[in-house]
Amino acid sequence: MKHRILTIGFLVISILALLLLNSCRSVHAQADLNPAGDPPAAKVVPMVDLTLFTVDHPEQFPLSTAIEHATTSELVVTGTVTPDISRNVPVVSLASGRVMAIHARLGDTVQKGQLLLTIRSDDVSGGYSNYRKAIADERLSKAQLERAKDLYEHGAIALNDLQIAQDTEDKAKVDLETMSEHLRLLGNDPDKPNGTVDIFAPVSGVITDQQVTNASAVQAFNIPSPFTISDLSNVWIVCDVYENDLAGVKLGDTAEISLNAYPDRVFKGTVSNIGAILDPNIRTGKVRMEVRNPGIMRLGMFVKATFRGQTKETHTAVPADAVLHMHDRDWVYVPAPGNKFRRLEVVSGDLLPGNLQEIKSGIAPSQQVVTNALVLDHVIAQ
């Protein structure tokens, strides 16, 4: 009985506690509401501006005013140095055989008539055999002709027999001349029997392709040729121009060409061809320029070509020290209210006389920038 009374007592106490807790929650909810019954106003936390920086002594960073810079429109494209195909000369072997010795290699500069390759060939052996046979046949036919002439003078043979002997002698001479010329064509001297063939450079230039090694086989008139010699006195600059920019490039236009390897040297090139087919992947056309090679251009070099138009444009110029190069981008610092500076991204152009930097976009003329941007960046980083 006692146990039942205790259980009922605990149940009553629990119900009273739940009712009290619910009333407290209602009181707190009413306290959070304004007299009109609306929820409290939201607290807006301003977002941090990552381009705005505060410094303790802004007077330590002098300012400079951006000036207006008038220029003409320009198109900058990239390309590579390639050989002039019309100046590529294949080294052709007229005899089939096995390579005995290689006297030049890929990338070597060779002169016309320089020995490049030695081949052991059965074609030469067969040629000497036919040549010696032709000599023997010519000697025999000559002796028979002299005998026929003597017999004809004494009336021992008819004129027809003499004419046959003369015809045989003439044909023997033709065969002998043909066999001799065949050996000379292969590069051998008919009077000096030899089982090898020496292949010489047909022109002067640089070996830009090699398809043979020691002990490899060479087939006469086969493709590819053992060597390819390129005359690099004139080279092609092949650039990729995007489809939207092709209207600014025409045949005969000149361009300023600079090499990554020699940025201080500028070359002039003339557009000689604009490709009729666009690259379907990147939508660019091939623009070819012919350039005189002073001897420093190497095949495959990366170049930058600048085409300058006739349209006038207005850009901005600031001191070169005001431009900060960071993460492959260009930045400047401009003053902001309250001892602050704002970092702006800009697109820089060429270096101008007077230690000025051309700015194509990002800031406007008459806008002030921090002159020593690198020093300010170091202070901010600390």
Number of C-alpha atoms within 10 A of each C-alpha: 5 6 8 8 9 11 10 10 11 11 10 11 10 11 10 11 10 10 10 11 10 10 11 11 11 10 10 10 11 13 11 12 12 11 8 6 10 9 11 9 7 6 6 6 6 6 6 7 8 8 11 15 17 14 14 9 9 16 9 11 15 12 19 17 16 22 19 16 16 12 16 12 14 16 15 15 17 16 22 18 21 19 21 17 11 8 16 19 20 19 22 21 23 17 23 19 22 20 20 18 15 16 11 17 18 14 13 12 15 20 14 11 12 15 16 18 24 19 25 22 20 16 19 24 16 12 21 24 13 19 23 15 15 21 18 14 19 21 15 14 21 19 14 17 22 15 13 22 20 14 15 16 11 9 10 11 14 12 14 10 15 20 14 13 20 19 13 18 22 16 14 21 18 13 19 21 14 15 22 22 17 18 23 12 12 18 18 21 14 17 10 7 14 14 15 22 25 17 23 20 23 17 19 17 22 19 23 20 18 17 13 18 16 13 14 12 17 24 16 14 13 12 11 15 19 21 23 20 25 24 20 23 15 17 22 24 28 23 23 20 24 16 13 9 13 16 9 14 18 14 13 12 15 18 22 16 24 19 20 12 13 11 11 8 11 14 14 15 22 17 20 15 15 18 12 8 10 15 13 8 6 11 13 19 21 20 23 21 25 20 20 14 14 10 9 9 21 15 15 12 14 17 21 19 25 17 17 18 14 9 9 10 12 15 20 24 27 28 21 17 16 24 27 21 14 8 7 5 12 17 19 26 27 21 19 13 8 9 13 16 22 18 20 15 17 17 14 21 14 11 14 14 7 8 11 19 20 23 26 18 13 14 21 17 16 13 15 19 26 26 22 21 23 17 16 19 15 9 10 12 7 5
